[in-house]
Amino acid sequence: MMRHNFDELVDRRGTECKKWDTYAEDVLPMWIADTDFKCPQPVIDAMVKRAQHGIYGYPVNVKTFEQAIINWQKKRFGWDVDINWVEYTPAVIPAIVYAMQAFTHPGDNIVVQMPAYHPFHAIIPNNGRHILGNNLILKEDGSYEIDFENLEELLSQQRTTMFLLCSPHNPTGKCFTREELTRISDLCLQHNVFVVSDEIHSDIVYNGNKHIPFGSLSQAAADNCVVCVNPSKTFNIAGVRTGAAIIPNRHNHDLFYKPLENLKAYGRTVFGTLPIETAYNECEYYADQLLEYLEGNLAYLKKFISERIPQIKVGNPQATYLIWLNCQELNMAPKDLQKFFLEQAKVAMNEGSTFGPGGTGFMRMNIACPRVRLVEALNRMEAAINKL
Ligand SMILES: Cc1ncc(COP(=O)(O)O)c(C=O)c1O
């Protein structure tokens, strides 16, 4: 089996890289959700080969992209997806906006679990809909529970037409169980609320937890959802701006897709679909090794923090490489917390209050980097906290 070297240090500065080129040279960026790992060698080879062909004319859809999405859902999660359910989208956030426009009206309510991935806070009001926050409940051990009573209350409101699920959940790292997803599905069906399930983090699920595609729960769930996927987080290809929507119900499919056809907004790109097809068809080894490496990073971080920075609490992340650090004991206002880590520790992370309710006092740290960088970031954080 091919082995990938996740310890390799790759200089990303000067590549129009949002993560690295946003901050000064002396700052370690541990924020935005892409990895510092090279993508799999077969992906690089396929891109180089295609580039060397030298002609990049109009592509025709021969369904190999759709087939790659199907293959991955089947082999990783056991979900049988039909080829007619899959549509190319220019990444996940646009797909969520398309779904919002297809299945809701301006003025409607969209329910989102809080804290929530920050772009959700923008795309909903920017499209004239209201966000209703269903706050996740933080437990003593740092894990999160769903407040089903509140959820039902929000879903039952007359203008609530969509539930935007983030599964697994960014930023809390929660991996939803079958029981939780089934209960969500039942409540949404009962109250006639359509589900959009953002499953972009589904490959990064830690030992003992299991990702369950929303559309695989039951026929009724499948008929009431759009599942958005993208291998970008796993294989570090977010910059190719390509993803897919899986819409099992034909009527829903047409509601979602017809407006895109009318806009001619379905134009896939030569360098967008190729890395996805190659990654999904040839690079399962990479996803397995990435997970193993991230488990090592997570174990290192948890041990380091509990032994050397007890003012921070990590909890027990179940999924994603975005680790939700509870820094409430530092007793700093959100702006000061961000400033403290950036200016004193020289570590850039996402500040928790930008994720909405439940985020104040938290920082989100991206641990998808070679271990030495993680060690350096933690050492910097410890030294800065010791000076307080
Ligand atoms: C939950 C979630 N959804 C969507 C995205 C962005 O997806 P895309 O780049 O495919 O639009 C991210 C990126 O961090 C994310 O964490």
The ligand as an SDF file (V2000), in Angstrom:
LIG
                    3D

 16 16  0  0  0  0  0  0  0  0999 V2000
  -19.3060   22.6830    7.9590 C   0  0  0  0  0  0  0  0  0  0  0  0
  -18.6930   23.2700    6.7380 C   0  0  0  0  0  0  0  0  0  0  0  0
  -19.4330   23.4280    5.6300 N   0  0  0  0  0  0  0  0  0  0  0  0
  -18.9280   23.9600    4.5030 C   0  0  0  0  0  0  0  0  0  0  0  0
  -17.6100   24.3800    4.4530 C   0  0  0  0  0  0  0  0  0  0  0  0
  -17.1000   25.0080    3.2040 C   0  0  0  0  0  0  0  0  0  0  0  0
  -17.3330   24.1740    2.1530 O   0  0  0  0  0  0  0  0  0  0  0  0
  -17.0320   24.5660    0.6350 P   0  0  0  0  0  0  0  0  0  0  0  0
  -15.6280   25.0680    0.5890 O   0  0  0  0  0  0  0  0  0  0  0  0
  -17.2060   23.2590   -0.0750 O   0  0  0  0  0  0  0  0  0  0  0  0
  -18.0420   25.5890    0.2520 O   0  0  0  0  0  0  0  0  0  0  0  0
  -16.7970   24.2110    5.5710 C   0  0  0  0  0  0  0  0  0  0  0  0
  -15.4050   24.6540    5.5470 C   0  0  0  0  0  0  0  0  0  0  0  0
  -14.7670   24.7960    6.5390 O   0  0  0  0  0  0  0  0  0  0  0  0
  -17.3510   23.6470    6.7400 C   0  0  0  0  0  0  0  0  0  0  0  0
  -16.6290   23.4770    7.8590 O   0  0  0  0  0  0  0  0  0  0  0  0
  1  2  1  0
  2  3  1  0
  2 15  2  0
  3  4  2  0
  4  5  1  0
  5  6  1  0
  5 12  2  0
  6  7  1  0
  7  8  1  0
  8  9  2  0
  8 10  1  0
  8 11  1  0
 12 13  1  0
 12 15  1  0
 13 14  2  0
 15 16  1  0
M  END
$$$$
